[in-house]
Amino acid sequence: MTATPTPPAPAPEPAPRDTVPETSADPQAAAPPVRQARNPLHGVTLETMVVGLADYFGWDELGQRVPIRCFQSDPSVGSSLKFLRKTPWAREKVESLYLFMLRDQKRSGHLD
């Protein structure tokens, strides 16, 4: 009895050029944006937070509440942003104070 050779498996057909492959290098690129309805910081820039806090508290009180040099010595929005972008613990304090400010404004009815 002689073995008959089995034919080779057919090669897969190439995908048409106008289609996107099912897998991509970035799995989140194709995912729809996550809605964060209950996150009051969603969409708020760091600059908006710093400007809002400086307007609400003033630089002197802001420097007392968050004791960092960029709020205490010759404060400016630019220097504050530069420092806060590099310093996670300080940014967390600013975000926390911003949330406090929003709650305080809401309680007193001064929400813009």
C-alpha positions as CSV (number, residue, x, y, z in Angstrom):
1,M,0.0,0.0,0.0
2,T,1.5,3.4,-1.1
3,A,0.7,6.5,0.8
4,T,-0.7,9.2,-1.4
5,P,0.7,12.7,-0.7
6,T,-1.7,15.2,0.8
7,P,-2.0,18.4,-1.1
8,P,-0.6,21.5,0.7
9,A,-3.0,23.8,2.5
10,P,-4.1,26.7,0.4
11,A,-2.5,30.1,1.2
12,P,-4.7,32.6,2.8
13,E,-6.1,35.3,0.5
14,P,-4.6,38.7,1.0
15,A,-6.9,41.3,2.6
16,P,-8.2,44.0,0.3
17,R,-6.1,47.2,0.5
18,D,-8.9,49.4,1.6
19,T,-9.6,47.5,4.9
20,V,-8.1,48.1,8.3
21,P,-6.5,45.0,9.9
22,E,-8.3,43.7,12.9
23,T,-5.4,44.1,15.2
24,S,-3.4,47.3,15.7
25,A,-0.4,48.3,17.6
26,D,-2.4,50.4,20.1
27,P,-5.5,48.5,21.4
28,Q,-7.0,51.8,22.8
29,A,-6.7,53.6,19.5
30,A,-9.9,51.9,18.1
31,A,-11.8,52.0,21.4
32,P,-14.3,54.7,21.9
33,P,-13.5,57.4,24.4
34,V,-14.5,56.5,28.0
35,R,-17.1,58.8,29.3
36,Q,-16.3,60.1,32.8
37,A,-19.6,61.8,33.8
38,R,-18.9,61.5,37.6
39,N,-15.3,62.8,37.4
40,P,-15.4,66.6,38.0
41,L,-11.8,67.0,36.8
42,H,-12.4,65.3,33.4
43,G,-11.6,67.9,30.7
44,V,-10.3,70.5,33.2
45,T,-6.8,71.5,32.3
46,L,-4.1,72.2,34.9
47,E,-3.9,75.8,33.8
48,T,-7.7,76.2,34.4
49,M,-7.2,74.8,37.9
50,V,-4.3,77.1,38.8
51,V,-6.0,80.2,37.4
52,G,-9.3,79.3,39.1
53,L,-7.5,78.8,42.5
54,A,-5.5,82.0,42.2
55,D,-8.6,84.0,41.4
56,Y,-10.6,82.3,44.2
57,F,-8.0,82.3,47.0
58,G,-5.4,84.7,45.8
59,W,-1.7,83.8,45.5
60,D,-0.9,84.5,49.2
61,E,-3.6,82.1,50.5
62,L,-2.9,79.6,47.8
63,G,0.7,79.6,48.9
64,Q,-0.4,78.9,52.5
65,R,-2.8,76.1,51.5
66,V,-0.4,74.4,49.2
67,P,3.1,75.3,50.5
68,I,5.2,75.2,47.4
69,R,7.7,77.8,46.3
70,C,6.0,78.5,43.0
71,F,2.9,79.8,44.8
72,Q,4.9,81.7,47.5
73,S,7.8,83.4,45.9
74,D,7.1,85.5,42.8
75,P,4.1,83.3,41.7
76,S,3.0,83.0,38.2
77,V,0.8,80.6,36.2
78,G,3.7,79.6,34.0
79,S,6.1,78.7,36.7
80,S,3.3,76.9,38.6
81,L,2.4,74.8,35.6
82,K,6.0,73.9,34.9
83,F,6.5,72.7,38.5
84,L,3.1,70.9,38.8
85,R,3.6,69.0,35.6
86,K,6.8,67.5,37.0
87,T,5.7,66.9,40.6
88,P,2.8,64.5,41.0
89,W,2.4,65.0,44.8
90,A,2.0,68.8,44.3
91,R,-0.4,68.3,41.5
92,E,-2.5,66.0,43.6
93,K,-2.7,68.7,46.3
94,V,-3.7,71.3,43.7
95,E,-6.4,69.0,42.3
96,S,-7.7,68.3,45.8
97,L,-7.9,72.0,46.6
98,Y,-9.6,72.6,43.3
99,L,-12.3,70.1,44.1
100,F,-12.7,71.7,47.5
101,M,-13.1,75.1,45.8
102,L,-15.8,73.7,43.5
103,R,-17.7,72.2,46.4
104,D,-17.4,75.5,48.3
105,Q,-18.6,77.5,45.3
106,K,-21.5,75.1,44.9
107,R,-22.5,75.4,48.5
108,S,-22.4,79.2,48.4
109,G,-24.2,79.4,45.1
110,H,-21.2,81.1,43.3
111,L,-20.6,78.5,40.7
112,D,-19.8,80.1,37.4
